[in-house]
Structure formats: structure tokens, C-alpha cells
């Protein structure tokens, strides 16, 4: 039987599958560590994978070969530049922090950041699944620790950030226009909850939202949260969800439902309780579910919504930010492989 390497040499060329950046976490002066976990999508085919750092960071490519149905966690070199969350420029900055994952053979990829006892992780979106129209989802605790990052895939990518004047402080402009070239990263540290801020672009972009010091709900203990956001075209209208972790280790969860259009009728049911409200574009609804509730939360919207679940932390667990897939997404697409870091 041919080896994985021999098979891949005959299989084709490397294709860009992911372009992303790590979001910073509150590290108290220490340095955080970043990892990428990569898993093959096929149980019968190998994958050759290359991590590259395309902008001038003096970091060489990292190459690995995965056997069918396997995965590997890769530690990012210390030379990788840290995004400084203390940069308070209301117009943001362009950074050289993009990492590109290219592969022969399809793979899943996850990003993981840790510092001391704090950590955050999120699943990356394939470049085939990103888009040009996004609404930002975040969380509201600790006003100075929200982070937004955008990664371009192509040269001459024009991006409009439409800040909601009803929620943005006066120091921020109504709109920010940025122009990114291939594999550049733009980061913006925010002093307000950016949930409901719209991003539009002329070419597909990857968008990342997070919090360097989140507490869900407000407690003295904090941990980072982050997600690679889905474009509006991949939102849904029907959702069913329940608690992510055992009730012994979590105090329930908070759900945010973000609307993509006006006159969006949202119906949600929890056990025997039935509720309905109407949201405008960029408005969101927050639902708190107690940890003792065993019934699923069922959500139906007349137009597309983004549903994000925040697991409430306690002494045993960290907060989790997770985009909920629509119930009308096919079963194959809903399945996820979660790595061990």
C-alpha cells in the first residue's frame, strides 16, 4: 500500500482552506500560547497540511501529513505576533497576524488560545463558507475587552463597518471603511457591546468576535470567549437547543437571537411557556434559561436569525460562546468533530 506522502504527491496541489487570526486574551502581563488542531474530514483519505504566515513575521511554514481519520495539534511558534487588546484606536489597526491553512485533502480546523488557567477555542470556517455580509454577535460584560477581527482572502477587499449610533459611544465614527490586501488582518478593540454592528464587503472575508475577559453572568471570575462568525446567508429560522454541559457544572445558559431583517417575528418556547416578539435588523433578543430546566429551547423566526448560546460559568466551568446550527440544516452538516487540545 502506498504511504500517505506518496498518495498526496499524486493527488493534487495545496488549496487554501482557512485564513484566520487568533484573538487576544487577558493575560495579566504574561504570554499566551496558541494552538491549531487539524483533523481530516475523511476516514479513508490522507491529508497533507501546510500552515503558513504570509505577512513578514520571519516564521517558516509548518508541514504535517495526516493519516485517514486522524488529527494533530500544532503549537504556534513564539515569534507569532500578539494582538495588543490595549490599543484603543476607535478606527482599529491593520496587523500582520494572519495564519493560512492550505491542504491537499479536506480538513477541519480549530483555534485554541490559553494563558495560565484561562483558555478559549473556536471552530474555523472554510474559505468556501465565508461571505460578504455579517452582523456581529458578542457579549456585554466589561466594556473595554470586546474584540473584532477581520481577515481578507483577496487583494483590494473593501470593508464597511456600520456602527450602530444608538449603542456606540461618541468617540467612534458612524462608519469605518478599510481596504485590505490578501491575507491582511484588521482588528478593532471596542468599549461597547458590538452586537448588532453590520459588516459588508466587496469580497469574502473571515470575521471573528470575542471578549478577552468575559464573565457569563457577571461574576468576579473571568475567561475569554471567541467565535468565527457565520455570514448571514448561513443563518437559519428554526432552532432547538439545550444545555451544553451537565447541570452539575453549569448554572444554565443565555441565548442571544440576532435578526438580519426588519419585521422579523421571533417565537420561542420553553416547556409550556410560549413567547413572541418582533425584531428589526440588527436588534437582538436575550433569553435566560435556568440550569434546572430540562426542556429544549425551541426558536422559530419568520426571517433569518443568528442564534448564539453562552454557557453560564461557575466554579467548575468557563464560559462558552457557540453559534447554534439551524434545525433545518442537514444532519451531515450539523455533525461536528471536537479536538482534544
Number of C-alpha atoms within 10 A of each C-alpha: 5 7 9 16 16 10 15 20 11 8 13 11 13 16 14 18 22 23 25 28 26 23 29 26 29 23 17 9 6 9 15 18 17 23 18 23 19 22 23 25 19 16 10 9 17 25 29 23 25 18 21 17 20 18 16 8 13 10 15 11 12 15 14 14 19 20 18 16 15 17 20 17 17 18 14 16 13 12 9 17 13 18 17 14 20 11 13 14 13 15 18 17 16 17 18 19 24 24 22 19 24 21 23 20 21 19 24 21 25 20 24 21 24 20 17 11 8 18 21 26 24 23 21 23 21 18 16 10 16 23 20 17 20 23 26 22 27 25 23 19 19 17 15 18 24 28 25 21 23 24 27 26 24 15 13 14 19 18 22 16 18 17 20 18 13 7 13 17 15 9 10 16 15 13 15 15 13 17 15 20 14 15 24 25 26 23 26 20 25 25 19 19 22 22 21 22 21 20 22 19 19 13 17 22 30 27 28 25 24 27 33 25 21 29 24 25 21 13 11 7 14 21 24 27 32 30 25 24 24 22 22 18 15 16 21 21 18 22 21 16 17 16 24 14 14 10 14 11 15 22 22 25 23 19 22 21 22 27 29 25 16 13 14 20 16 23 16 18 16 15 11 6 7 10 10 12 12 16 20 14 17 20 18 21 14 13 14 13 21 15 19 12 14 13 15 15 18 17 22 20 21 16 17 22 31 26 26 21 22 23 25 25 24 18 9 8 14 23 22 24 26 21 19 17 22 22 17 11 14 10 8 7 8 12 9 9 12 13 16 8 14
